[in-house]
Amino acid sequence: HFLVFLGGLVLILLTISLTLKAFTSYAQLKFFALREVTLSQRLIEAYLRQPYVWFITRHTSSLGATILAQVNEVVGGLLIPIMNAIGQGAIAIALLILIFVVDPVLAILAGLVLSSSYLVIYKIVSRPLARLGTERLDAHHIRYKVVAETLGGAREVRLSGVEELFIGKFSRAAEISAD
């Protein structure tokens, strides 16, 4: 009877845990989707408040790419990882506090090792990631520009026989973006 009771209790606790995790995931996804809406709205408002001369010097497809694709990437590639890091950081701090209560010296050593590891990883990765982010943004703009030019002038492209030129431009930009 005890094993049946214990099995039932574990099943109930597992169900509650999974239900809470599902609601948490839903709330996070909704929060991120609403942030994407807010950022897109702010960006389009900022664009529309620019003087007309500002639009003349820019390609509208790259502006559209920024609004549609880049905001999504900022939310998915920046906000979500930051929120996950905050959550994992809170768990790590709670564990360090628990370890500190049991063994303060071990807690201090573990905290120093974890902090210095994160700092070293950040120093190693931050510059290459910034460079890759800039390259990816440029590649996205090129892709959207090539698609807009190609499809906007599809008749001229076909009549001129330069399809391979546009396909090559798009492919190079797409490969840079994927890399």
C-alpha positions as CSV (number, residue, x, y, z in Angstrom):
1,H,0.0,0.0,0.0
2,F,2.9,2.3,0.8
3,L,4.4,1.9,-2.7
4,V,1.1,2.5,-4.4
5,F,0.7,5.7,-2.3
6,L,4.2,6.8,-3.0
7,G,3.8,6.1,-6.7
8,G,0.5,8.1,-6.8
9,L,2.1,11.0,-4.9
10,V,5.0,11.1,-7.4
11,L,2.5,11.0,-10.3
12,I,0.5,13.9,-8.7
13,L,3.7,16.0,-8.0
14,L,5.0,15.3,-11.6
15,T,1.6,16.4,-13.1
16,I,1.6,19.6,-11.0
17,S,5.2,20.3,-11.9
18,L,4.6,19.8,-15.7
19,T,1.4,21.9,-15.5
20,L,3.2,24.8,-13.8
21,K,6.0,24.5,-16.3
22,A,3.5,24.6,-19.2
23,F,1.8,27.8,-17.8
24,T,5.3,29.3,-17.2
25,S,6.3,28.6,-20.8
26,Y,3.0,30.0,-22.1
27,A,3.5,33.2,-20.0
28,Q,7.1,33.6,-21.2
29,L,6.2,33.1,-24.8
30,K,3.3,35.6,-24.6
31,F,5.6,38.1,-22.9
32,F,8.2,37.8,-25.6
33,A,5.6,38.0,-28.4
34,L,4.3,41.2,-26.8
35,R,7.8,42.6,-26.6
36,E,8.2,41.9,-30.3
37,V,5.1,43.8,-31.0
38,T,6.2,46.7,-28.9
39,L,9.7,46.9,-30.4
40,S,8.2,46.7,-34.0
41,Q,5.8,49.4,-33.2
42,R,8.5,51.7,-31.8
43,L,10.7,51.0,-34.7
44,I,8.1,51.8,-37.4
45,E,7.1,54.9,-35.4
46,A,10.7,56.0,-35.4
47,Y,11.0,55.4,-39.1
48,L,7.9,57.3,-39.9
49,R,8.9,60.3,-37.9
50,Q,12.1,60.7,-40.0
51,P,12.2,63.5,-42.6
52,Y,11.5,62.5,-46.2
53,V,15.2,63.0,-47.1
54,W,16.1,60.2,-44.7
55,F,14.0,57.7,-46.8
56,I,15.7,58.7,-50.0
57,T,19.1,57.6,-48.7
58,R,17.8,54.2,-47.5
59,H,16.5,51.1,-49.2
60,T,13.0,50.4,-48.0
61,S,13.5,46.6,-48.2
62,S,16.3,46.9,-45.6
63,L,14.0,49.0,-43.4
64,G,11.3,46.3,-43.7
65,A,13.8,43.6,-43.0
66,T,14.8,45.4,-39.8
67,I,11.2,45.7,-38.7
68,L,10.1,42.2,-39.6
69,A,13.1,40.0,-39.2
70,Q,15.6,41.8,-36.9
71,V,13.1,42.5,-34.2
72,N,12.2,38.8,-34.1
73,E,15.9,38.0,-33.8
74,V,16.5,40.5,-31.1
75,V,13.7,39.0,-29.0
76,G,14.6,35.4,-29.8
77,G,18.4,35.8,-29.7
78,L,18.7,38.4,-26.9
79,L,15.7,38.7,-24.6
80,I,14.9,35.0,-24.3
81,P,18.5,34.1,-23.5
82,I,18.8,37.0,-21.0
83,M,15.6,35.9,-19.2
84,N,16.9,32.3,-19.2
85,A,20.2,33.5,-17.8
86,I,18.4,35.5,-15.1
87,G,16.4,32.4,-14.1
88,Q,19.4,30.1,-14.1
89,G,21.4,32.7,-12.2
90,A,18.7,32.9,-9.6
91,I,18.9,29.1,-9.2
92,A,22.7,29.3,-9.0
93,I,22.5,32.0,-6.3
94,A,19.9,30.0,-4.3
95,L,22.2,26.9,-4.5
96,L,25.2,29.0,-3.4
97,I,23.2,30.4,-0.5
98,L,22.2,26.9,0.5
99,I,25.8,25.7,0.2
100,F,26.9,28.8,2.2
101,V,24.7,27.8,5.0
102,V,26.2,24.3,5.1
103,D,29.8,25.2,4.2
104,P,30.8,28.8,3.7
105,V,34.3,28.2,2.4
106,L,33.0,25.8,-0.2
107,A,30.3,28.3,-1.2
108,I,32.8,31.1,-1.6
109,L,35.1,28.9,-3.7
110,A,32.2,27.7,-5.9
111,G,31.0,31.2,-6.4
112,L,34.4,32.4,-7.4
113,V,35.0,29.6,-9.8
114,L,31.5,30.0,-11.4
115,S,31.9,33.8,-11.6
116,S,35.4,33.7,-13.1
117,S,34.3,31.0,-15.6
118,Y,31.4,33.1,-16.8
119,L,33.7,36.2,-17.0
120,V,36.3,34.3,-19.0
121,I,33.7,32.8,-21.4
122,Y,32.2,36.3,-21.8
123,K,35.6,37.9,-22.6
124,I,36.4,35.2,-25.2
125,V,33.0,35.2,-26.9
126,S,31.8,38.8,-26.9
127,R,33.9,40.3,-29.7
128,P,33.5,37.5,-32.2
129,L,29.7,37.4,-31.5
130,A,29.5,41.2,-32.0
131,R,31.3,40.9,-35.3
132,L,29.2,37.9,-36.4
133,G,26.0,39.8,-35.5
134,T,27.1,42.8,-37.6
135,E,27.9,40.5,-40.5
136,R,24.6,38.7,-40.2
137,L,22.6,42.0,-40.1
138,D,24.4,43.1,-43.2
139,A,23.7,39.8,-44.9
140,H,20.0,40.1,-44.0
141,H,19.8,43.5,-45.5
142,I,21.5,42.3,-48.7
143,R,19.1,39.3,-48.9
144,Y,16.0,41.4,-48.5
145,K,17.4,44.0,-51.0
146,V,18.2,41.4,-53.6
147,V,14.8,39.8,-53.2
148,A,13.0,43.1,-53.5
149,E,15.1,44.1,-56.6
150,T,14.7,40.7,-58.2
151,L,11.0,40.4,-57.7
152,G,10.3,44.0,-58.3
153,G,12.0,43.9,-61.6
154,A,11.4,40.3,-62.5
155,R,10.6,41.1,-66.1
156,E,13.8,43.0,-66.6
157,V,15.8,40.3,-64.9
158,R,14.3,37.6,-67.1
159,L,14.7,39.7,-70.3
160,S,18.3,40.6,-69.5
161,G,19.1,37.0,-68.6
162,V,20.9,37.9,-65.3
163,E,19.0,35.5,-63.1
164,E,22.2,33.8,-62.1
165,L,23.7,37.1,-61.0
166,F,20.8,37.7,-58.6
167,I,20.7,34.1,-57.4
168,G,24.5,34.3,-56.7
169,K,24.1,37.6,-54.7
170,F,21.2,36.1,-52.7
171,S,23.0,32.8,-52.1
172,R,26.2,34.5,-50.8
173,A,24.2,36.7,-48.4
174,A,22.1,33.7,-47.3
175,E,25.3,31.6,-46.6
176,I,26.8,34.4,-44.6
177,S,23.6,34.7,-42.6
178,A,23.5,31.0,-42.0
179,D,27.1,30.8,-40.9
